[in-house]
Amino acid sequence: MLDPDAKALLDFIASKNLPSYHTLPVAEARAYYRDRRQFSQPDAPEVGAVDDLPIDGPGGRLMLRRYRPLGSAPDAALPLLVYYHGGGHTIGDLETHDTLCRQLCNQSGWSVLAVDYRLGPEHRFPAAVEDSWAALQWAQANAATLGIDPDRIAVGGDSAGGNLAAVMALMARDAGAPKLVFQLLVYPATDLHYATPSHAANGQGYLLTRDVIDYFTRAYVGPEADLDDWRLSPALASDFHNLPPALVLTAGYDPLHDEGRDYADKLHTAGNRVEYVDYPGQIHGFLPMGRVIRQANEAVAVCARALREAGGA
C-alpha cells in the first residue's frame, strides 16, 4: 500500500497541475528541482563546518562541498562519505542535496564531501563518471588537509548518484585504491536498459515516470553510448567480488525498485556483506523529503546508522 504521506504528496502535485520534468527545457527543470526542495525538505540542520572547495577536474573547475559534523573536534581525522547527488545525471546540484548531506553528516559522525559533477546534455557520459572518480581520488590524496582518515572512505548517492557510487566502488576495486570501507546505494539506477518488471508496474503515477526516465537518459547518454557499458549500467559488470560492504535501499513504488534489489542480490551472491532495506510504500526520491514524508526521516537514520557501523563507531 502506498504510504499515506507519499500519497498526499502525489495528490497535491496532481491538484496543482505541476509540470513533469520531461516537459521542461533542461535549465527550467534544474531550477524547478532546486526550488521545489523548499516545500518537501526539512530545515537544514547546523553542522560543525561546511565549505566549498573548487578543485581542478577533468573538465575544468569541479566544485566540492565538505561538511563536518556538529561537535566534532577540529583536529579529528573523521571517516569520509563522498556523496553523489541524484537527478538523472541531468538535474540536481550541491544545493538540492545540502540538507540531506547535513543530516547524514551529523547523524553518522562522518565528514561528507558532496560532488557537483558535470551534467548532461551539456556534458554527456562519461563526464559524470570522470568527475566522480577525480573527486574520490582527490579526497584520498588530500586526506590530511580535509581532516579525514584515508583508510575510512566510503561512497554513496541516491538514484543517479547511487549509479555513480556503485561505479566508483567497482573502479576503486579494480584500481586497488582507495580501499573503500562502504557503499551507500539509495534507490540506485543500475541498468540503464530499464527492462525490469517494476519499470512497467511503476512507470506512471508515482513521480518518477517512464517519460522522465527517458528524458534523463537521452540527456546523459546521448545517441552514441553503449548501455551495456558497466560504467553506465554497473549491474552489467563482469565481476562483483571483493567490493565494499553495502547498504542498498529501495522504494516499492519506484520504477528502479527491481534493479536496486537485484543489484543487492548480485553483491550478496559474490560474497560481499550487504544490507538490503526496502520501503514498500514509498516512491522514488523520498529520502530528502522529511518535511512531507515522515518515513524519510527514518530512512535517513537507517543510512546514518549503517555509516556509523562501517566507520567503527
Salt bridges, closest charged atoms under 4 A:
ASP5 OD2 - ARG294 NE 2.82
ASP11 OD2 - LYS7 NZ 2.81
ASP43 OD1 - ARG291 NH2 2.58
ASP51 OD2 - ARG66 NH2 2.98
ASP52 OD1 - ARG65 NE 2.63
ASP93 OD2 - ARG34 NE 2.78
GLU95 OE2 - ARG65 NH2 2.61
ASP98 OD1 - ARG65 NH1 3.24
ASP98 OD2 - ARG102 NE 2.75
GLU122 OE1 - ARG30 NH2 2.79
GLU130 OE1 - ARG118 NH2 3.30
ASP131 OD2 - ARG118 NE 2.94
ASP149 OD2 - ARG152 NE 2.95
ASP158 OD2 - HIS97 NE2 3.04
ASP174 OD1 - ARG173 NH2 2.90
ASP191 OD1 - HIS193 ND1 2.80
ASP211 OD2 - HIS22 NE2 3.70
ASP214 OD1 - ARG210 NE 3.07
ASP228 OD1 - HIS193 NE2 3.02
ASP229 OD2 - ARG231 NH2 2.82
ASP239 OD2 - ARG173 NH1 3.97
ASP239 OD1 - HIS241 ND1 2.71
ASP254 OD2 - HIS284 ND1 2.77
ASP258 OD1 - HIS257 ND1 2.81
ASP258 OD1 - ARG261 NH1 3.61
GLU259 OE1 - HIS199 NE2 2.70
ASP262 OD1 - ARG261 NH2 3.08
GLU275 OE2 - ARG305 NH2 2.80
ASP278 OD1 - HIS257 NE2 3.25
GLU309 OE1 - ARG305 NH1 3.31
